[in-house]
């Protein structure tokens, strides 16, 4: 067994972190006032430019709501979450499913990734909706026990009945939030973590850190203890890949890595370098820059400065209140 050590944050650094979080929260609130909080930025390149394109999507706002749930320190943050909840409810199909671009676009069809993320966000905010997702999952399940992406037979056939790691991880987290177990997905994640094939975990991944963050979310926030071994492999992987400046390559991937370590219950003192790196990377606006979170099959890349900043707030909140775990 490994007992993870806890981060020792001196009072000076803690004050700087709290100040940075205040600025980040103000950035989120400004996004609500500017009507950009619900928009997703797109780019044909991983490196987003200064003049991004915008689309409406339910996917990224669902993650923002989840992350902001750890920092409900002001009425304005709660208002931002409520705005996202209203948007998600407005985009729900009659059978309690969601499609990526919302109801205004017929293509692509509803999928389990968007649906499970939306249902989790609503559940975490005590909003109950009627959904057929459980019966639908049973209809779109492969022989391996894993689930296809699309709630549409034609689309799954066109996708060669692809089984995606991120989609199944979000299904697993959804099931955990609703107190159900899906052992086949746990075995799948455990296999990938042992061979450390995180980059190949999803066809939608831009880097391994988005996949790692979502696995850690299922583990830490879903309290799926059956993922203990997977998270041990992930923790060692992250520690091994931390760079000398404390980062994991750029601010967004560093934020994802820190949130993942926090979800694992790890907060070794070398993480202070990572926090210092992020404090220096924060923009004057209080936010952090957009970076691709995932890509579609075109490919087009998707991200949001509000997603980056919301996960930063989540990571810092968890780092300031670490929970020791024994693996």
VEXPA-871987 format. One record per residue (C-alpha): residue in one letter; x negated, y negated, z; residue number from 1. Coordinates in nm, 3 decimals. Example, Ala and Ser with C-alpha at 12.3 -4.5 7.8 and 13.67 -1.06 7.14 Angstrom:
# VEXPA-871987
   code        xx        yy        zz   pos
      A    -1.230     0.450     0.780     1
      S    -1.367     0.106     0.714     2
# end
This chain:
# VEXPA-871987
   code        xx        yy        zz   pos
      X     0.000     0.000     0.000     1
      X    -0.106    -0.357    -0.066     2
      X     0.004    -0.637     0.164     3
      X    -0.009    -0.964    -0.025     4
      X    -0.163    -1.255     0.160     5
      X     0.022    -1.582     0.194     6
      X    -0.078    -1.919     0.062     7
      X    -0.226    -2.165     0.305     8
      X    -0.118    -2.514     0.203     9
      X    -0.262    -2.801     0.401    10
      X    -0.043    -3.098     0.489    11
      X    -0.202    -3.325     0.227    12
      X    -0.138    -3.082    -0.059    13
      X     0.213    -3.012     0.068    14
      X     0.293    -3.384     0.059    15
      X     0.164    -3.406    -0.298    16
      X     0.371    -3.105    -0.402    17
      X     0.685    -3.253    -0.248    18
      X     0.618    -3.585    -0.419    19
      X     0.571    -3.404    -0.751    20
      X     0.895    -3.214    -0.697    21
      X     1.081    -3.539    -0.630    22
      X     0.955    -3.676    -0.960    23
      X     1.052    -3.355    -1.139    24
      X     1.401    -3.367    -0.988    25
      X     1.438    -3.727    -1.105    26
      X     1.341    -3.614    -1.456    27
      X     1.612    -3.348    -1.449    28
      X     1.870    -3.601    -1.335    29
      X     1.764    -3.840    -1.611    30
      X     1.817    -3.558    -1.859    31
      X     2.171    -3.521    -1.732    32
      X     2.232    -3.895    -1.773    33
      X     2.077    -3.896    -2.122    34
      X     2.291    -3.596    -2.227    35
      X     1.981    -3.398    -2.321    36
      X     1.985    -3.148    -2.035    37
      X     2.209    -2.907    -2.226    38
      X     2.018    -2.932    -2.553    39
      X     1.754    -2.687    -2.671    40
      X     1.454    -2.810    -2.865    41
      X     1.346    -2.621    -3.175    42
      X     1.034    -2.621    -3.385    43
      X     0.892    -2.417    -3.675    44
      X     0.565    -2.415    -3.478    45
      X     0.476    -2.295    -3.128    46
      X     0.328    -2.636    -3.048    47
      X     0.627    -2.868    -3.028    48
      X     0.577    -3.214    -3.175    49
      X     0.688    -3.555    -3.050    50
      X     1.004    -3.557    -3.262    51
      X     1.180    -3.224    -3.200    52
      X     1.503    -3.099    -3.349    53
      X     1.790    -3.011    -3.116    54
      X     2.053    -2.737    -3.110    55
      X     2.328    -2.644    -2.869    56
      X     2.264    -2.311    -2.700    57
      X     2.392    -2.137    -2.388    58
      X     2.069    -1.946    -2.332    59
      X     1.824    -2.202    -2.195    60
      X     2.081    -2.391    -1.983    61
      X     2.159    -2.064    -1.803    62
      X     1.794    -2.037    -1.697    63
      X     1.784    -2.402    -1.594    64
      X     2.084    -2.349    -1.367    65
      X     1.921    -2.045    -1.209    66
      X     1.597    -2.231    -1.134    67
      X     1.770    -2.542    -1.002    68
      X     1.960    -2.321    -0.760    69
      X     1.645    -2.304    -0.549    70
      X     1.620    -2.682    -0.516    71
      X     1.971    -2.802    -0.436    72
      X     1.826    -3.087    -0.235    73
      X     2.032    -3.369    -0.376    74
      X     2.387    -3.423    -0.490    75
      X     2.257    -3.513    -0.834    76
      X     2.091    -3.172    -0.878    77
      X     2.418    -3.008    -0.780    78
      X     2.590    -3.228    -1.037    79
      X     2.347    -3.110    -1.303    80
      X     2.422    -2.748    -1.216    81
      X     2.796    -2.817    -1.226    82
      X     2.755    -2.971    -1.572    83
      X     2.585    -2.654    -1.694    84
      X     2.858    -2.439    -1.537    85
      X     3.126    -2.637    -1.718    86
      X     2.939    -2.597    -2.046    87
      X     2.898    -2.221    -2.000    88
      X     3.265    -2.173    -1.922    89
      X     3.362    -2.379    -2.227    90
      X     3.153    -2.153    -2.453    91
      X     3.288    -1.820    -2.326    92
      X     3.460    -1.595    -2.579    93
      X     3.800    -1.447    -2.495    94
      X     3.644    -1.114    -2.393    95
      X     3.401    -1.280    -2.152    96
      X     3.097    -1.274    -2.380    97
      X     2.869    -1.544    -2.521    98
      X     2.681    -1.605    -2.844    99
      X     2.354    -1.796    -2.867   100
      X     2.477    -2.113    -3.038   101
      X     2.812    -2.110    -2.862   102
      X     3.163    -2.081    -2.996   103
      X     3.113    -2.335    -3.273   104
      X     2.894    -2.095    -3.477   105
      X     3.023    -1.762    -3.604   106
      X     2.670    -1.630    -3.656   107
      X     2.496    -1.472    -3.483   108
      X     2.763    -1.270    -3.301   109
      X     2.783    -1.237    -2.921   110
      X     2.494    -1.055    -2.757   111
      X     2.411    -0.905    -2.419   112
      X     2.118    -1.137    -2.354   113
      X     2.319    -1.460    -2.364   114
      X     2.618    -1.292    -2.203   115
      X     2.431    -1.150    -1.905   116
      X     2.235    -1.472    -1.845   117
      X     2.556    -1.677    -1.854   118
      X     2.740    -1.440    -1.621   119
      X     2.449    -1.442    -1.374   120
      X     2.435    -1.822    -1.371   121
      X     2.809    -1.841    -1.304   122
      X     2.797    -1.572    -1.036   123
      X     2.507    -1.744    -0.859   124
      X     2.728    -2.050    -0.837   125
      X     3.027    -1.856    -0.705   126
      X     3.223    -1.878    -1.029   127
      X     3.412    -1.563    -1.123   128
      X     3.529    -1.502    -1.479   129
      X     3.698    -1.207    -1.648   130
      X     3.466    -1.013    -1.876   131
      X     3.468    -0.689    -2.073   132
      X     3.089    -0.664    -2.059   133
      X     3.078    -0.340    -1.859   134
      X     3.291    -0.149    -2.109   135
      X     3.102    -0.313    -2.395   136
      X     2.768    -0.201    -2.253   137
      X     2.886     0.159    -2.263   138
      X     2.970     0.121    -2.632   139
      X     2.631    -0.020    -2.734   140
      X     2.394     0.214    -2.553   141
      X     2.129     0.429    -2.717   142
      X     2.037     0.787    -2.638   143
      X     1.751     0.662    -2.420   144
      X     2.001     0.499    -2.187   145
      X     1.884     0.152    -2.292   146
      X     2.108    -0.107    -2.454   147
      X     2.115    -0.268    -2.795   148
      X     2.107    -0.644    -2.821   149
      X     2.422    -0.727    -3.015   150
      X     2.785    -0.684    -2.919   151
      X     2.845    -0.607    -3.283   152
      X     2.796    -0.276    -3.463   153
      X     2.698    -0.428    -3.799   154
      X     2.432    -0.651    -3.642   155
      X     2.281    -0.365    -3.443   156
      X     2.268    -0.154    -3.758   157
      X     2.099    -0.440    -3.946   158
      X     1.849    -0.461    -3.658   159
      X     1.780    -0.086    -3.688   160
      X     1.934    -0.038    -3.343   161
      X     1.641    -0.215    -3.184   162
      X     1.604    -0.186    -2.806   163
      X     1.449    -0.503    -2.666   164
      X     1.265    -0.530    -2.335   165
      X     1.374    -0.882    -2.243   166
      X     1.738    -0.814    -2.333   167
      X     1.740    -0.501    -2.117   168
      X     1.562    -0.681    -1.832   169
      X     1.832    -0.947    -1.829   170
      X     2.097    -0.674    -1.835   171
      X     1.920    -0.515    -1.537   172
      X     1.918    -0.844    -1.344   173
      X     2.285    -0.899    -1.426   174
      X     2.366    -0.551    -1.295   175
      X     2.171    -0.616    -0.974   176
      X     2.355    -0.943    -0.910   177
      X     2.679    -0.747    -0.943   178
      X     2.545    -0.469    -0.718   179
      X     2.500    -0.202    -0.983   180
      X     2.195     0.007    -1.069   181
      X     2.053     0.091    -1.412   182
      X     1.763     0.333    -1.350   183
      X     1.683     0.387    -1.719   184
      X     1.585     0.022    -1.759   185
      X     1.368     0.039    -1.447   186
      X     1.180     0.336    -1.595   187
      X     1.134     0.144    -1.920   188
      X     0.990    -0.161    -1.741   189
      X     0.767     0.060    -1.526   190
      X     0.619     0.221    -1.838   191
      X     0.538    -0.112    -2.002   192
      X     0.387    -0.249    -1.682   193
      X     0.157     0.051    -1.643   194
      X     0.017     0.012    -1.994   195
      X     0.028    -0.371    -1.965   196
      X     0.196    -0.417    -2.302   197
      X     0.378    -0.731    -2.194   198
      X     0.331    -0.916    -2.522   199
      X     0.499    -0.634    -2.715   200
      X     0.779    -0.607    -2.459   201
      X     1.014    -0.816    -2.673   202
      X     1.031    -0.911    -3.040   203
      X     1.145    -1.254    -2.923   204
      X     0.843    -1.317    -2.700   205
      X     0.597    -1.593    -2.775   206
      X     0.360    -1.481    -2.501   207
      X     0.347    -1.218    -2.230   208
      X     0.428    -1.471    -1.958   209
      X     0.792    -1.520    -2.052   210
      X     0.851    -1.145    -2.034   211
      X     0.662    -1.121    -1.705   212
      X     0.866    -1.405    -1.555   213
      X     1.195    -1.236    -1.645   214
      X     1.082    -0.902    -1.498   215
      X     0.975    -1.082    -1.181   216
      X     1.309    -1.263    -1.168   217
      X     1.493    -0.931    -1.173   218
      X     1.263    -0.802    -0.902   219
      X     1.250    -1.099    -0.667   220
      X     1.590    -1.260    -0.711   221
      X     1.772    -0.937    -0.792   222
      X     1.599    -0.758    -0.502   223
      X     1.532    -0.453    -0.716   224
      X     1.283    -0.270    -0.495   225
      X     1.256     0.011    -0.751   226
      X     1.038    -0.230    -0.949   227
      X     0.771    -0.239    -0.674   228
      X     0.514    -0.050    -0.880   229
      X     0.580    -0.258    -1.190   230
      X     0.533    -0.579    -0.994   231
      X     0.207    -0.452    -0.847   232
      X     0.074    -0.399    -1.200   233
      X     0.205    -0.740    -1.305   234
      X     0.045    -0.913    -1.008   235
      X    -0.296    -0.767    -1.079   236
      X    -0.255    -0.854    -1.447   237
      X    -0.180    -1.217    -1.364   238
      X    -0.470    -1.248    -1.121   239
      X    -0.707    -1.099    -1.379   240
      X    -0.592    -1.343    -1.649   241
      X    -0.604    -1.664    -1.447   242
      X    -0.855    -1.903    -1.601   243
      X    -1.133    -2.087    -1.420   244
      X    -0.931    -2.412    -1.418   245
      X    -0.650    -2.233    -1.237   246
      X    -0.424    -2.219    -1.542   247
      X    -0.290    -1.944    -1.764   248
      X    -0.357    -2.139    -2.081   249
      X    -0.111    -2.429    -2.072   250
      X     0.129    -2.589    -1.822   251
      X     0.434    -2.384    -1.922   252
      X     0.262    -2.047    -1.907   253
      X     0.100    -2.151    -1.579   254
      X     0.444    -2.236    -1.440   255
      X     0.580    -1.900    -1.556   256
      X     0.283    -1.718    -1.399   257
      X     0.319    -1.900    -1.066   258
      X     0.693    -1.835    -1.053   259
      X     0.623    -1.468    -1.126   260
      X     0.366    -1.444    -0.846   261
      X     0.608    -1.613    -0.609   262
      X     0.875    -1.360    -0.705   263
      X     0.624    -1.084    -0.637   264
      X     0.559    -1.227    -0.291   265
      X     0.198    -1.308    -0.375   266
      X     0.042    -1.639    -0.284   267
      X    -0.333    -1.592    -0.255   268
      X    -0.538    -1.904    -0.192   269
      X    -0.681    -1.913    -0.547   270
      X    -0.336    -2.033    -0.649   271
      X    -0.423    -2.373    -0.503   272
      X    -0.627    -2.429    -0.821   273
      X    -0.316    -2.354    -1.027   274
      X    -0.107    -2.600    -0.831   275
      X    -0.375    -2.867    -0.871   276
      X    -0.378    -2.799    -1.245   277
      X    -0.002    -2.851    -1.265   278
      X    -0.003    -3.166    -1.055   279
      X    -0.252    -3.314    -1.300   280
      X    -0.042    -3.195    -1.597   281
      X     0.282    -3.358    -1.486   282
      X     0.386    -3.638    -1.718   283
      X     0.461    -3.994    -1.599   284
      X     0.831    -3.920    -1.655   285
      X     0.810    -3.652    -1.387   286
      X     0.870    -3.375    -1.638   287
      X     0.651    -3.120    -1.811   288
      X     0.623    -3.085    -2.189   289
      X     0.825    -2.850    -2.405   290
      X     0.665    -2.526    -2.500   291
      X     0.809    -2.230    -2.685   292
      X     0.988    -1.992    -2.449   293
      X     1.092    -1.750    -2.722   294
      X     1.138    -1.724    -3.099   295
      X     1.406    -1.584    -3.324   296
      X     1.356    -1.361    -3.625   297
      X     1.312    -1.653    -3.871   298
      X     1.090    -1.743    -3.680   299
      X     1.202    -2.063    -3.513   300
      X     1.068    -2.145    -3.168   301
      X     1.288    -2.261    -2.880   302
      X     1.208    -2.447    -2.560   303
      X     1.299    -2.745    -2.346   304
      X     1.113    -2.985    -2.118   305
      X     1.402    -2.938    -1.875   306
      X     1.345    -2.562    -1.873   307
      X     0.971    -2.611    -1.810   308
      X     1.043    -2.858    -1.532   309
      X     1.323    -2.653    -1.373   310
      X     1.101    -2.344    -1.346   311
      X     0.826    -2.566    -1.199   312
      X     1.072    -2.671    -0.929   313
      X     1.164    -2.307    -0.871   314
      X     0.800    -2.199    -0.846   315
      X     0.702    -2.477    -0.606   316
      X     1.007    -2.418    -0.387   317
      X     0.915    -2.052    -0.357   318
      X     0.547    -2.124    -0.299   319
      X     0.635    -2.354    -0.010   320
      X     0.855    -2.085     0.143   321
      X     0.676    -1.760     0.056   322
      X     0.815    -1.424     0.151   323
      X     0.552    -1.164     0.232   324
      X     0.603    -0.836     0.053   325
      X     0.434    -0.499     0.098   326
      X     0.382    -0.291    -0.213   327
# end
